[in-house]
Amino acid sequence: MSRLKLGVIGAGAWGRNHVRTAAGLAEGELAAVCDTDATRREQVCRQYPGVHVTADVADLLGRVEAVVIAAPAATHARLALQCVEAGKPCLVEKPFALSTRDAEAVARAGVERRVPVLAGHLLVFHPAVERLRALVQGGELGRIYYLYGLRVNLGQIRADENALWSFGPHDVSVALYLLGEAPVRVAAHGKSYLQRQVEDVVFLTMEFASGVLAHVQLSWLDPHKERKTTVVGAKKMVVFDDMEAREKLRIYDKGVERPPEYGSYGEALSIREGDIFIPKIPNVEPLAAELSHFVRVARGAEPPRAGADDGVRVVRVLEAASRSLATGGAPVDL
Ligand SMILES: NC(=O)c1ccc[n+]([C@@H]2O[C@H](COP(=O)([O-])OP(=O)(O)OC[C@H]3O[C@@H](n4cnc5c(N)ncnc54)[C@H](O)[C@@H]3O)[C@@H](O)[C@H]2O)c1
């Protein structure tokens, strides 16, 4: 089978990773790159001499079979609609759109034109997240009580989006993917310290109908670089630490038990301290897995793991969280 001709729109700090990955893909071929910035275009021309480089999206669309959109967030919905209109499957970087309305318009257009649209929820392609999901969905952790995520570091400070929209799509998409449900209520607190009205730090809480509580701490103004998710279940607890080079997942056989004969007496609760198990996680680069999957979806060979509907669900949470932020943290029902 011939390699699928891929195009990348936006070859900036993150987009260049898509460019590099697409160029090295077995199932796909980097056919064209579009960027409105002349310096960026020159860089791509120098590094990838055989690739068509343009400032014109329509020019790119005429030369490729599927498109990765890695331009700034404000352009996502418009560019995705343009791709769908041209009949080209597209993978839209996070955040999928900047409003639920725009996200729904993209999802609807994809369904109407039968063009696959993917949400760039990279972490659902992380092998440790896949394993974590199997643990959650397979019941090994028991009933899930709560989970929390930490996504903090120093920089990159953005002016066009706050920490919620910049980092939040990762943790929100992971929470929804792990739990297989969307929250019914969210609340978010945040503060803008470095720039006016761009929150550098956001504390987001999500409540799910199943009773699960999820909390996410997001900041680009923090001394530590942390990428961590902790899931606490009735039987076991798991920590996914993406800053660990090898031992990314730790499964703690720990919990609190109440022997049936003691019923409701708090003093009868007993702490169980069992083994810590570190599973071997395959060494797969999530971005390469995401793009390979995108090629298969574009060919109709498999359904999207993170489709436009998932993009809409995550944007809905972020939009509700923004409303909560604006009111100083008041809960918002979804
Ligand atoms: N999945 C991830 O882990 C991850 C990580 C970082 C960033 N991102 C996302 O990727 C997107 C890009 O982020 P970035 O850090 O690369 O931003 P960036 O500003 O460094 O790069 C954006 C590029 O898009 C170009 N551009 C702007 N408008 C364009 C248009 N209309 N057509 C073509 N090119 C255009 C700019 O010239 C620039 O080169 C954002 O949505 C960001 O949230 C995702």
Ligand as a Chemical Component Dictionary entry (heavy atoms), coordinates in Angstrom:
data_LIG
# 
_chem_comp.id                   LIG 
_chem_comp.type                 NON-POLYMER 
_chem_comp.pdbx_formal_charge   0 
_chem_comp.three_letter_code    LIG 
# 
loop_
_chem_comp_atom.comp_id 
_chem_comp_atom.atom_id 
_chem_comp_atom.alt_atom_id 
_chem_comp_atom.type_symbol 
_chem_comp_atom.charge 
_chem_comp_atom.model_Cartn_x 
_chem_comp_atom.model_Cartn_y 
_chem_comp_atom.model_Cartn_z 
_chem_comp_atom.pdbx_ordinal 
LIG N1  N1  N 0  -0.119 17.903 22.128 1  
LIG C1  C1  C 0  0.815  18.525 22.797 2  
LIG O1  O1  O 0  1.474  17.964 23.669 3  
LIG C2  C2  C 0  1.084  19.983 22.512 4  
LIG C3  C3  C 0  2.217  20.590 23.044 5  
LIG C4  C4  C 0  2.451  21.924 22.757 6  
LIG C5  C5  C 0  1.544  22.622 21.976 7  
LIG N2  N2  N 1  0.439  22.002 21.488 8  
LIG C6  C6  C 0  -0.561 22.748 20.678 9  
LIG O2  O2  O 0  -0.057 22.913 19.348 10 
LIG C7  C7  C 0  -0.519 24.147 18.821 11 
LIG C8  C8  C 0  0.680  24.987 18.369 12 
LIG O3  O3  O 0  1.472  25.313 19.490 13 
LIG P1  P1  P 0  2.967  25.834 19.332 14 
LIG O4  O4  O 0  3.548  25.851 20.684 15 
LIG O5  O5  O -1 3.653  25.078 18.257 16 
LIG O6  O6  O 0  2.705  27.340 18.834 17 
LIG P2  P2  P 0  3.702  28.259 18.013 18 
LIG O7  O7  O 0  3.166  29.643 18.120 19 
LIG O8  O8  O 0  5.118  27.975 18.390 20 
LIG O9  O9  O 0  3.527  27.765 16.495 21 
LIG C9  C9  C 0  2.388  27.995 15.728 22 
LIG C10 C10 C 0  2.825  28.064 14.262 23 
LIG O10 O10 O 0  1.657  28.205 13.458 24 
LIG C11 C11 C 0  1.900  29.198 12.464 25 
LIG N3  N3  N 0  0.608  29.737 12.054 26 
LIG C12 C12 C 0  -0.175 30.647 12.684 27 
LIG N4  N4  N 0  -1.323 30.829 12.014 28 
LIG C13 C13 C 0  -1.256 30.016 10.928 29 
LIG C14 C14 C 0  -2.144 29.774 9.847  30 
LIG N5  N5  N 0  -3.339 30.375 9.770  31 
LIG N6  N6  N 0  -1.763 28.912 8.880  32 
LIG C15 C15 C 0  -0.553 28.284 8.953  33 
LIG N7  N7  N 0  0.329  28.483 9.952  34 
LIG C16 C16 C 0  -0.023 29.338 10.933 35 
LIG C17 C17 C 0  2.824  30.193 13.146 36 
LIG O11 O11 O 0  3.553  30.964 12.209 37 
LIG C18 C18 C 0  3.723  29.258 13.968 38 
LIG O12 O12 O 0  4.859  28.849 13.242 39 
LIG C19 C19 C 0  -1.339 24.818 19.933 40 
LIG O13 O13 O 0  -2.682 24.548 19.748 41 
LIG C20 C20 C 0  -0.811 24.156 21.189 42 
LIG O14 O14 O 0  -1.744 24.142 22.241 43 
LIG C21 C21 C 0  0.198  20.696 21.721 44 
# 
loop_
_chem_comp_bond.comp_id 
_chem_comp_bond.atom_id_1 
_chem_comp_bond.atom_id_2 
_chem_comp_bond.value_order 
_chem_comp_bond.pdbx_ordinal 
LIG N1  C1  SING 1  
LIG C1  O1  DOUB 2  
LIG C1  C2  SING 3  
LIG C2  C3  SING 4  
LIG C2  C21 DOUB 5  
LIG C3  C4  DOUB 6  
LIG C4  C5  SING 7  
LIG C5  N2  DOUB 8  
LIG N2  C6  SING 9  
LIG N2  C21 SING 10 
LIG C6  O2  SING 11 
LIG C6  C20 SING 12 
LIG O2  C7  SING 13 
LIG C7  C8  SING 14 
LIG C7  C19 SING 15 
LIG C8  O3  SING 16 
LIG O3  P1  SING 17 
LIG P1  O4  DOUB 18 
LIG P1  O5  SING 19 
LIG P1  O6  SING 20 
LIG O6  P2  SING 21 
LIG P2  O7  DOUB 22 
LIG P2  O8  SING 23 
LIG P2  O9  SING 24 
LIG O9  C9  SING 25 
LIG C9  C10 SING 26 
LIG C10 O10 SING 27 
LIG C10 C18 SING 28 
LIG O10 C11 SING 29 
LIG C11 N3  SING 30 
LIG C11 C17 SING 31 
LIG N3  C12 SING 32 
LIG N3  C16 SING 33 
LIG C12 N4  DOUB 34 
LIG N4  C13 SING 35 
LIG C13 C14 SING 36 
LIG C13 C16 DOUB 37 
LIG C14 N5  SING 38 
LIG C14 N6  DOUB 39 
LIG N6  C15 SING 40 
LIG C15 N7  DOUB 41 
LIG N7  C16 SING 42 
LIG C17 O11 SING 43 
LIG C17 C18 SING 44 
LIG C18 O12 SING 45 
LIG C19 O13 SING 46 
LIG C19 C20 SING 47 
LIG C20 O14 SING 48 
# 
